[in-house]
């Protein structure tokens, strides 16, 4: 058995129900995530569209995080899940740096690494991951990729040629697949960056306003107390007049 995950991005509507279900099920801190739904806007107004992409651990067959862990806190289960043993983790963060997908976080309460485990505790009890159950459009498909008759295997065969993975050039052999969405969704470098996009590219000189020989207070108070440099007496009289005017208004 080799468990895998597939998300049909043509169905995902960005409700983030999976993201919330994951946080509740696994008690994920507010500042962290095991699963997050990224969105990008494509096109030029008014011809635009928004695409959503759920991101989680890819449970790679050749997982860098598992190899680098010095205490085997990250390890494989028999069903292919890359699990985390928080009791063994020493918080070195080596796995966080090794993961090319940014899927691992450091729990601020336990100071140990954590990530998506496909809800391994639910799988052990014969249940589906919380995110799969929560999805209202059944965009999340989970199952045994080695079973030719499983739902996920049939889905992959049905959409053969359209199935993608994130960062295939890393050769991690991820067991998390996507259908639909286009290259911009899964590859950040696929976005077109137009010349002159930066608002400040063409700014070469900032014009100085005011007399550089006068101080900041001079430039602000000059319109009120006359032209030229403001001396101490003028400044004190200005404050006194302003205070009297304020008290008279009350």
C-alpha distance (Angstrom), angle and dihedral (degrees) to the residues before:
residue distance angle dihedral
X1 . . .
X2 3.80 . .
X3 3.79 114.8 .
X4 3.78 119.0 -147.2
X5 3.78 141.7 171.8
X6 3.79 132.4 -134.2
X7 3.80 128.9 -173.7
X8 3.79 121.0 -162.7
X9 3.79 101.6 -147.0
X10 3.79 90.3 -169.0
X11 3.80 87.9 67.6
X12 3.82 100.8 38.1
X13 3.81 109.5 103.9
X14 3.81 98.0 -176.2
X15 3.81 97.4 -112.5
X16 3.83 89.7 142.1
X17 3.80 90.9 -141.5
X18 3.81 88.4 134.6
X19 3.81 91.3 52.3
X20 3.81 92.6 51.8
X21 3.81 93.3 43.7
X22 3.81 89.7 52.4
X23 3.80 92.9 51.4
X24 3.80 93.0 48.5
X25 3.80 95.7 44.0
X26 3.81 95.3 47.7
X27 3.82 100.0 30.7
X28 3.81 91.6 -122.0
X29 3.86 114.2 -173.1
X30 3.80 116.0 -108.8
X31 3.79 91.9 -116.1
X32 3.81 93.5 54.2
X33 3.79 140.2 50.9
X34 3.78 140.3 -154.9
X35 3.78 90.0 -171.8
X36 3.77 127.8 20.6
X37 3.78 132.5 173.7
X38 3.79 112.7 -132.0
X39 3.78 121.1 -163.7
X40 3.80 133.6 -164.1
X41 3.80 131.9 -170.9
X42 3.80 116.3 -132.9
X43 3.79 129.6 -165.1
X44 3.80 137.1 19.8
X45 3.80 123.4 -70.2
X46 2.97 125.4 -61.7
X47 3.82 91.7 17.5
X48 3.80 97.5 59.0
X49 3.79 137.5 133.6
X50 3.80 136.2 -173.6
X51 3.80 122.6 -134.9
X52 3.81 126.0 -163.7
X53 3.80 127.3 -151.2
X54 3.83 124.4 -173.6
X55 3.81 109.2 -145.8
X56 3.81 125.1 -160.4
X57 3.79 140.5 139.5
X58 3.81 110.3 -49.3
X59 3.83 94.8 -146.5
X60 3.76 90.2 -137.5
X61 3.77 121.0 -152.1
X62 3.81 86.5 -139.4
X63 3.81 97.9 37.1
X64 3.84 115.9 -175.3
X65 3.81 90.7 -160.9
X66 3.81 91.7 58.2
X67 3.79 92.7 48.9
X68 3.79 96.1 48.3
X69 3.82 98.2 46.2
X70 3.85 106.1 108.2
X71 3.82 94.5 -157.7
X72 3.83 100.3 38.0
X73 3.79 91.7 -115.4
X74 3.80 86.0 142.9
X75 3.77 107.7 57.6
X76 3.79 142.2 152.1
X77 3.76 123.5 -100.0
X78 3.80 119.4 -147.7
X79 3.80 90.4 -102.2
X80 3.83 92.4 57.3
X81 3.81 97.8 -101.6
X82 3.82 114.3 142.0
X83 3.79 99.4 -134.8
X84 3.83 132.2 -169.3
X85 3.80 124.5 -134.7
X86 3.81 103.9 -158.2
X87 3.81 90.7 -172.5
X88 3.82 90.2 64.3
X89 3.83 97.9 38.3
X90 3.82 114.2 108.4
X91 3.81 95.2 -169.2
X92 3.81 96.5 -116.0
X93 3.84 90.9 142.6
X94 3.80 91.6 -140.8
X95 3.80 89.9 130.9
X96 3.80 91.3 53.5
X97 3.80 91.0 55.7
X98 3.81 93.2 43.7
X99 3.81 96.7 51.0
X100 3.84 109.2 94.3
X101 3.80 91.1 -161.8
X102 3.81 100.2 55.9
X103 3.80 89.4 -125.8
X104 3.82 99.2 137.7
X105 3.80 126.0 79.6
X106 3.79 135.6 -178.4
X107 3.79 113.0 -115.5
X108 3.84 106.0 -127.1
X109 3.81 92.3 -149.2
X110 3.81 100.3 47.7
X111 3.82 98.2 23.9
X112 3.80 88.7 -135.8
X113 3.80 131.2 120.9
X114 3.78 119.7 -96.8
X115 3.80 138.3 173.5
X116 3.80 144.5 150.3
X117 3.79 111.3 -46.4
X118 3.81 95.9 178.5
X119 3.83 83.4 -104.6
X120 3.83 89.9 -71.3
X121 3.81 90.6 -174.5
X122 3.81 89.9 59.1
X123 3.81 92.9 44.8
X124 3.81 89.3 54.0
X125 3.81 88.6 56.5
X126 3.81 93.0 49.0
X127 3.81 95.6 -103.4
X128 3.79 131.6 124.7
X129 3.83 123.2 -109.9
X130 3.81 113.1 -82.8
X131 3.81 92.8 -115.0
X132 3.81 91.7 55.7
X133 3.79 92.2 51.8
X134 3.83 92.6 47.1
X135 3.82 97.8 50.7
X136 3.85 107.8 106.1
X137 3.82 94.2 -162.3
X138 3.84 97.6 41.5
X139 3.81 91.9 -120.3
X140 3.83 90.0 145.0
X141 3.80 112.4 77.6
X142 3.79 119.8 -174.7
X143 3.79 133.3 179.3
X144 3.79 150.8 93.8
X145 3.80 110.7 -35.7
X146 3.82 90.7 -167.5
X147 3.81 91.6 59.8
X148 3.81 107.6 84.7
X149 3.80 90.9 -157.2
X150 3.81 98.0 50.0
X151 3.79 119.4 112.0
X152 3.80 93.5 -112.5
X153 3.82 93.8 48.3
X154 3.79 92.0 49.6
X155 3.81 90.1 47.6
X156 3.82 91.5 51.6
X157 3.82 91.4 48.9
X158 3.80 91.3 47.0
X159 3.81 91.8 52.6
X160 3.79 96.1 38.0
X161 3.79 109.9 160.9
X162 3.81 92.8 24.6
X163 3.82 97.6 68.5
X164 3.80 114.8 108.3
X165 3.81 138.4 -178.8
X166 3.78 130.6 -159.0
X167 3.82 118.0 -98.9
X168 3.81 98.9 -8.1
X169 3.80 88.5 176.3
X170 3.83 88.9 72.7
X171 3.83 89.5 67.9
X172 3.80 92.7 -140.4
X173 3.82 92.3 135.2
X174 3.82 94.9 -134.0
X175 3.79 119.3 -152.9
X176 3.79 92.1 -149.9
X177 3.79 115.0 94.9
X178 3.79 136.9 -173.1
X179 3.79 133.1 -156.3
X180 3.82 119.8 -160.3
X181 3.78 128.4 -7.7
X182 3.79 99.9 107.0
X183 3.79 130.1 -117.1
X184 3.83 94.8 -65.9
X185 3.79 90.7 64.0
X186 3.79 97.7 56.5
X187 3.82 101.9 25.0
X188 3.83 115.7 55.1
X189 3.83 90.2 -167.9
X190 3.80 90.4 61.4
X191 3.82 91.2 75.1
X192 3.79 116.1 106.3
X193 3.80 112.8 -119.1
X194 3.80 110.4 -160.3
X195 3.79 122.2 -147.0
X196 3.78 112.3 -101.7
X197 3.81 92.3 24.6
X198 3.80 89.6 133.3
X199 3.80 108.2 83.1
X200 3.81 91.8 -145.3
X201 3.81 98.6 48.4
X202 3.80 94.4 102.1
X203 3.81 98.8 41.4
X204 3.81 108.3 109.6
X205 3.82 101.7 152.7
X206 3.78 134.9 30.9
X207 3.82 113.7 -153.3
X208 3.80 114.3 -128.7
X209 3.80 112.8 -129.4
X210 3.81 118.8 -152.6
X211 3.77 134.6 10.0
X212 3.81 110.2 -42.8
X213 3.83 89.7 -154.1
X214 3.81 92.4 64.2
X215 3.77 123.9 74.9
X216 3.78 126.6 -116.6
X217 3.81 92.8 -98.2
X218 3.80 90.5 49.7
X219 3.80 92.3 54.6
X220 3.80 93.3 48.3
X221 3.82 97.6 43.9
X222 3.79 100.2 37.6
X223 3.84 94.2 87.4
X224 3.81 89.8 55.8
X225 3.81 103.7 42.9
X226 3.76 102.6 29.8
X227 3.76 137.4 -87.8
X228 3.75 126.8 -49.5
X229 3.77 131.8 31.0
X230 3.81 116.9 -16.9
X231 3.79 112.4 -128.1
X232 3.80 125.7 -156.1
X233 3.81 94.6 -98.4
X234 3.81 92.1 52.8
X235 3.77 90.7 47.9
X236 3.84 92.5 50.4
X237 3.84 91.9 46.8
X238 3.80 90.2 49.8
X239 3.82 91.1 52.9
X240 3.82 91.5 45.8
X241 3.83 93.2 50.2
X242 3.78 91.6 46.9
X243 3.82 91.6 50.9
X244 3.82 92.8 48.4
X245 3.78 91.2 49.3
X246 3.80 90.5 50.9
X247 3.81 93.5 50.0
X248 3.80 91.2 46.7
X249 3.79 89.6 54.0
X250 3.82 90.5 58.5
